[in-house]
């Protein structure tokens, strides 16, 4: 059980939402939206937040299709989670984030929902009892149709 600072991430190819969690109160709040378009921008932003907040652990949302199957962004988010752990030596857990963006879409007319979605992801992790799902142990398989679509792009 987390007793300190936890950072939550809503991974995206353009933007990465970040939330700040308190392991004592089991609460999460939006923190920041990072530029995710380049590796340099992404990792510089993440590194600055890791240095500033010194989290005990991080939580990354894994997007999935409504039926629970993985898609291309699932694979990329898992890769991000594994790299986060490897680069900063901070434990990273993953959580199913199928509907995090939908939960906050209506509340943010400007469309900048990524940090709020990250807060929903992290709050969900707290509410589920802080399940231990290490990114390093997560296995993802994309169905053949998705692979073929990707290959034809």
Secondary structure, DSSP 8 states (H G I E B T S, - for coil): ---SEEEEEE--SSEEEEEEEETTTTEEEEEEEEE-SSHHHHHHHHHHHHHHH--SEEEEEE---TTS---HHHHHHHHHHHHHHHHH--EEEEEE-TTHHHHHHTT-TTS--HHHHHHHHHHHHHHTT----BGGG------HHHHHHHHH-
